[in-house]
């Protein structure tokens, strides 16, 4: 990759500038703006943005957009209210990806808009193109007129046939990590937080929603207006349009979904209000007004996305028994860890995801019991141990070193989610909940609506927890978690009594071929079945798989967590009876976590590679661009490793090679690991 433009964090250090938590840092003059104060505290490099927040930053964004389903584009204007930090700056640099920029204008002192010269740089494969606008007078507002590309990486367009109702087209965004720049030109870095408003026109047969103040009673008339009064980073901007209806779950929560899905979703997620109450009891007031959930088509590439006020969720967690609703707990938890207190750069992603995974576990425990939380933690930690066997040690650090991460979509979920949560569980065990819970609540309050770094977290931790309770945890122990690869030897362990029963049943079957009695398995949920399959050898005999299939109907399962583990095992073992249902699953589901392990198992053999290519050729028209890119990379890797002889000349059974390690059960991050376990 070419050398990246470096930027300086302004918003990242706001809390420390205000409170003096940086120790000997001198306070800024009272008249200085918060951004100017922060500039004296810590310089932060965002390697994945062209923006220059040390010179100018967006404080408010106003969008005026039109959605065109025929052209698969969004067109309109973006107007930026700007705070000029550097009074000598003469340019505004924005991030873009495959946008057509039609014009740029500045608002003059006379209240009139005047054209501004601009230049769109050559595209970088990861970062997109820098849009440089000449602003010699440093206008208070700049306006850009633009059109998105039909293949924008942050948007998916679904024809009616690809939706649940089969009558109305559907469009939705996915901005994290750096895909917002593909549908809005903006300073696409989490260091910049801004309020936004939007006026959106669309065909009058679709409902438009955004990560803003959606009105459950809004008329479907093709003309919509939105406001987000709290400052958010760019990756939390979201938009969706389709045949969507609303049903409430409580006084401040509800479901948006296609008509055929909404009742199922309400039944599955009806504990949402209780989750909000539980989180508030632990960590303070929910500060975003409403908490609604938009259930997207199954092509959505992730499990969930924590867009404020409107979580985007996959329908693959709606399995009828609430066994996967920890995903909702996770996305809700982001309302404190991530949306309220945000990582300043992708090198600090654990601050979002690790803290959120910890809070998710506390919500799960409070509502569904310690047994459920224990099972999910065991599955997560098993996944981490498996991934860390081959993961680059540089990606095992919570705080990544500069230059480690070429593409923010290639982070390790085991690190940022599971190791991050494990670190906070370590602190909780050492200090006790009676001490740790108030500290974490105070952390959320202290850094509310700010973007921070690992260094700032560390300083706050030392000043407000470690130093106040001496001889409990040393900063050397903290630094080992934050800055060293692997898991420290003193990490707390967790065991699951329920999994002991699962292990005994699996071992007994392997030794005797006698299936566990229904009195044992009848009460098993997703977690037990996942652990049952994950504990199997890399391959089994075909007759063993057939026996399991006949008894438990794994092939054709509607539960994606089971499917993503069963089908790779079947493929590695040469169990061809699963192929047809496997192909149907891959054609129907676009959630990366669920399908990428299957594709990886398939491409390990010439026969499997041919099958995978055939399946993807049919599935691609309904596949999200992010997912399509990941699948195509797996197929390309399979082709590169394939023998030179034609596939027809080699029809051996799938080998053990190419099998995946275990994958996390509930949350699949918006930053999947190099192994693409998402």
Residue, then its C-alpha position, 0 to 999 in steps of 0.5 A: x500500500x502506498x504511504x497513507x495520509x496521516x491525521x491528528x485526533x481532535x475529538x479523541x482527547x476531549x475528556x482528558x483535556x477537560x479533566x486533566x487526566x493526562x497528568x502533567x498536561x497543562x490546561x488549555x486557555x478557557x477561551x479555546x474550543x474543545x477541539x483546540x484544547x484536545x490538540x494539545x493533549x494527544x496526537x492520534x493517527x488514523x491510517x484509514x482516512x484522508x481527513x485532516x481533523x487537526x485542520x478542520x472538522x465537521x460539526x453537522x451534516x445536512x443531506x438532501x437525497x433521492x433514492x433511485x431503485x432503477x439506477x441503483x443510486x443515491x444522488x443529492x447534496x451533502x452540506x457540512x457545517x465546519x469548525x476550522x481548527x487551523x486558521x491558516x488551512x485552505x483545503x477541506x479533504x473528504x473521504x470518498x469511494x467510487x462517488x461521482x462528484x458534480x460540484x462543490x460550493x462554499x457559503x459566502x458571508x453574503x449568504x450565497x453559494x459560490x463554486x469551489x475548485x475541487x480535485x478527486x484523487x486516484x483511487x486507493x484500493x482500500x481507502x478510496x479517493x481523497x476529495x480535496x476542495x479548495x477553501x481559501x476563505x474557510x467558509x462556515x459551510x461547504x456543499x457537495x453535489x454527488x451520485x453514488x455508484x451502483x456497486x457502492x460497497x456500503x449499499x445493497x440493492x435488492x430486486x423485489x424477488x430477493x425480498x421476503x414479500x417479493x413485491x417491493x425492492x429493498x436497499x440498505x447501508x452498511x457503513x462500518x468500518x470505512x464504507x460510509x464514504x461510498x454513499x456520502x462524501x465525508x470525513x470518514x474517521x471515528x475521530x470526527x463526531x457530528x450531528x446530522x439531518x436528512x431529507x430523502x425522497x423515494x418511491x412512495x411504495x417504500x418506507x425510508x428509515x435512518x439511524x435517527x429519529x424515525x417516527x413509528x407513525x410516519x406516513x409512507x409517502x415518498x418524502x421523509x425527514x430525519x434528525x440525529x441530535x446526538x453527535x455520532x461518528x460516520x460509521x454509524x450513519x445508516x439508511x434503509x428503504x423497503x416494504x417496512x412496517x412497525x410493531x411496538x415491543x414496549x414504550x421505547x422499542x419496536x420492530x421494523x421489518x417486512x410484513x411477513x417477518x415482523x410478527x416473528x421478530x416481535x416474538x423473538x425479541x420481546x425481551x428488548x425492553x427488559x434488556x434496556x432496563x437491565x443495562x440502565x440499572x448497571x451503566x446509567x441512562x439510555x441516552x438515545x431516545x428510542x431503541x428500535x430494531x430493523x430486521x433486514x433480508x438474509x443477505x445482510x452481511x453481519x449479525x447486527x449493526x449498532x446504528x443508534x436508535x435503529x439496530x440493523x439485525x439479521x433474520x438468521x438469529x430468529x430461530x424460535x426459541x430466543x437462543x440467539x437473542x444475545x445479538x440484541x443484547x450486544x447491539x443494545x450494549x453498544x449504546x454505551x460502549x461504542x456509540x456513546x464512548x467511541x474508539x478513536x481509530x481502528x487500532x483501538x477497536x477493542x474499546x468498542x467491541x470488547x467492552x460491548x461483548x463484556x456488557x452483553x454478557x452481563x445483560x445475558x446473565x441478568x436475563x437468562x442466567x449464569x448458565x447461558x452466559x457461561x456457555x457463550x463465554x466458553x464458546x467464545x474463548x474456544x474460538x479465540x484459542x483456535x484462532x490464536x494458534x495461527x493468527x499473526x501475533x501483531x493482530x493479537x494485541x488489543x492496542x495495535x501498533x501503527x501500520x499493522x492493519x492495512x484494511x480495517x475490515x481485516x481485524x481479528x474478531x477473536x482479539x477485539x471482541x473476545x480478548x477485549x471482553x476477557x480483559x474486562x472480566x479479568x478486572x471484574x474478577x480482581x476488583x469485584x463487581x461492587x467496585x468494578x461496576x461503578x467504575x465502568x459506569x463512571x467511564x461511560x459518563x466521563x467519556x460520553x459522546x467522545x472518541x478516545x484511544x487505548x491510552x486514554x482508557x489506560x490513564x482513566x483506568x489507572x487514575x480511577x480504579x488501579x490507584x484508588x484500590x492498590x495491591x489488586x491489579x498492577x499496571x504491568x498486568x494491564x499493559x500485558x493485556x493491552x500491548x502484548x499478544x496472546x492471553x496472560x497466564x492469569x486470565x480467569x477461566x470459565x467452565x460450563x456445567x451444561x457443557x460437561x453433560x454435552x461432552x459426556x454425551x459426545x464421547x459416549x457416542x464416539x465410543x459406542x455409536x449409541x446416540x444420547x437419549x432424548x431425555x438428555x438432548x431434549x432440552x438442548x438449545x443452540x449453545x449445546x448443539x454448537x458445542x456438541x458439533x464443535x467437539x467432534x474430530x476434524x472428520x467423521x465417517x460418512x455413516x457416523x454423519x448419517x446417524x447424527x443426521x437421521x436423529x438430529x436433522x442437522x442437514x437442512x437446519x434453519x439455525x445458521x449457527x448449527x449450519x455453519x459448523x455442520x456443513x464444513x464438518x460434512x464437507x471435510x468428511x465427504x458426506x455428499x448427502x449434505x451438498x444440496x441443502x448446503x447449496x440452498x443455505x449458501x444461496x439464501x444467506x449472506x451473513x459472512x460469519x455463517x457462510x464463509x466457513x462453508x466456502x473455505x471447507x468447499x474450496x479445499x478440494x477440486x470437486x468442492x471448489x467447482x461446487x462452490x463456484x457454481x453455487x456462488x454464480x447463482x447467489x451473487x446477484x443477491x449478495x452484498x458487495x462486502x460478502x461478495x468480495x470475501x467469497x471471491x477472495x476465498x474462491x481465488x485462493x482455492x483456485x490458486x491452490x488447486x492442482x494443475x490437472x482438470x478438476x474432473x481428473x481428481x474426484x477424491x473426497x474432501x480432505x482435512x486440509x482447509x478446515x476452519x477453527x471454531x467460530x464465535x456464536x453470537x456476535x459477528x463483528x463488522x470487523x471480521x478477522x483475517x480468517x473471515x469467521x464472521 
